[in-house]
Amino acid sequence: MEEIVEETNGNHEKMVEITVKTIGPARPSCIHVPSSIRVLDLRKLVAGRNRLPVENLKLILRGKVLHDREDADDIFIQLNDGDSLIVAVKPKAPVGLNIDDDDEDLKFQLPQSTSRWKKKLYSFLHNRLKLPDILLMAIFSLSLKAWALIILWFILAPVAHKWELGPLYILGTGFGLIFLNLGRRQPGDVSAYSIFNEDFQELPGTLNADAIDRDIRAGQF
């Protein structure tokens, strides 16, 4: 088994020996690294020693995939003597195709410009509570105003039920949602419903009783 010893550059930090196992025909190798190390530094070290593309490496330690950062902060790991590090190399996408086989890229991710408190909340919901990505997408796609309205709706719902106004409350909620999602028309825009247009103007091609009568008289039916 090949042994690789990493220099410490005069740093007296405790060193440990771990075994690097690359998936494929490559032989396992031993490497000496600091017991506490950034995942990014470990990834670069493994990539440099084995001449592998650092951006295509996936590191697995104790059954868990290692990530370089979390909430924009570098992740440090604690290594012990005898640990085994599994290294997998993702295949490159064919030329001309933008294909990424990494399952993590298919999951919901926050934009880089997201505020720090949202990143902390996402980390708690995703890593601690293990919420599915579809639910996280629904949570973070809504604005604070929308969440305030949802909370207010649930607060008022028991009150409406107590006064036996539940059906009217739900019906009013439906009409409210329709009204809030009507949007605003720009000057010159015509509504699909002629009743909302000036002089009841209809869209070209609208099928109504007058159009049917006109087609019948013209012998088109």
N, C-alpha and C positions, 0 to 999 in steps of 0.2 A: 504493500500500500504506500503510495507516494506521500511524502510528508512535506508540507509547506510551512515555513516559519515566517511570520510577519514581524517586521521590525517595529519597535515601539517609539523610535525617535527620542530616546532618553526619558520617556514617560514610564514611571514605575507603577502604572496601573496593573492590577491583577490580570494575568493572561490565562485563558482556558483553551483546551484542545477540543475541537468539534470535528465531526466527520461530515464531509460534503458528498452527497450522493446525487449525481446528475442522472435524470431519467434518460436512458439510452445505453449505448455501448460503452460509454466512458467509465473508467475505473473509479471507485471511491477514493477520496483523498482526505488527508488530515490537514487542518489549518489551525494556527494559533492566533486567537483574536482576543481583544479586551473582553472581560466578562460583561461589561455594560457598553453597548455600542448602538449607534443609530442604525435603523434598518437600511436607510439609504447608503450609508458607508459600507455596510455588510454586502449589499447588493453590488456596489461598485467593486469591492474587493473580489467577490466571487466571479464577477464578469471579467475583470482584468486578468485574474489568474488562469481562468479557463478559456479566455478569448471568446467570450459570448457577448451578444448584444445586450447591454444593460437594460434597455427599454422593453425587451421581450422576455425578461426573466421573471419567473414566479417562484418565490421562496416559501417553503412550508416548514414550520417548526412545531413539533409536538401536535401535529394534526391541524394546525391553524395556518391560514395564508397570512403572510406578513405584508403590511402596507407601510409605505414610506411616511405618510402623514395622516393626521386626524385632526379635523377642525383647524387646518392650516398650520398645525404644530408638528414638528418632527417627532417620530415615535422612537423611543429607546426600548431595547429588549435586554433582559438579563439572561446570559448564557452560563451553562454549567459544563464542567468537564464531562465528555462522553456524549454530549448532545449530537443528534443527527439532523442535519439540514438537508431537506429534499429540494433539489433545483429542477425546475421544469422550464423548457424553452418553448415559447409560443411560436408556431410556424408563421412565417411572413405571408402577408396577403399577396395574391397574384398581381402582377404588374397591371396597373390601370383600374384596379378595384380597391375600394376603400372598405375593407372587411376587417373587423377586429373580433377575434375569437374569444376574447376575455369576457367571461360572464359578468364581471363586475361592471363593465361598460354598458351592459344592457339594463342595469338597475337605475333607479331614480337617484340623481345626484343634484346637489345644490349648485347654483352658479358661483363662480369665483367671487363675484361682487356682493354676495350675501353677507349680511351683518353678522358679527361674532356671536350675538346671543341666539340667532337663528341656527347657526352652526352647532352651538352647544345643545340646543333643544333637539336638533336632528340627531346628534350623536347619542343623546339619552334615549330617544324614542327608537332609534335603529339598533343600537348596540345593547342597551339594557333591557328595554321592553320587547325587542325583537318584532316590531310592527312590520307588516308586509309593505312592499314598495308601493303598491297601488293605494294603500291607505295614507302613506307618507306623501304621495303625490297630491292626494285630495286635501291633506292638511295644509301643505305649504303653497298650494296654488291659490288659496283664498286669502284675501286681504284682512287686515285687522278689523276694518269696518264690517266686513261680512261675518267674521267670527263674533263680533259684538252683537250683531243682529240675531245670529243663531242662538247665542246664549240668552238674549232677551226673549226670544220666542219660547224657549223652554221654561223660562221663569214665569211667563204669562200664561202658559198652557194650563197649569193646575188651577189658576184663577178662573180661566174661562170654563174649565170643567166644573168647578165649584158652583158657578152661577148658571150651569146648564147651557152654556153657550159654545160647547165644543164644536158642533157642526158649523156654526157661523164663523167660529175662529179659524177652522181649517179652510172654509170657503173663502174667507177674507184673505188668508195667506196665499191661496192660489191666485186670486185677482191681484194681490200685491206683487207677486212674482211676475205676473204677466205685465203689469204696468211698469215695473222697474226694468224690464228687459225689452221695452219697446224701442229704446234708443231715440236718437234725434236725427231728423231728416235735414239734409243740407238744402239750401235754397235751390229750387229747380227740380228737386227729386219728387217723383210721383209715387204715391202709395199703391200697393196692389189692390187696395179696397177703394173703389171710386167714391164712396161716401165721405172719405177723408180728404178728397182732392177738390180743388176749386172748380166750380161748375160741374162737379161729379165727373171729372175727366177720367176716362178708362184707359188702361194700358193697351197698346196695340196687340191684337190677337186675342183679346178677352172674349170668352164664349158666354153669351147670355141669350135671353129670349129674343131680343131684337136681331142678334146675329143669326140665330137659327131660322127665324122667320124670313130674314133676307136671303139666306141660302136656299130655303125651300122655294121662294118665289123665283129665284134665279135658276131653279132646276138642278141645283147641286146635290140634292138629296133624292 
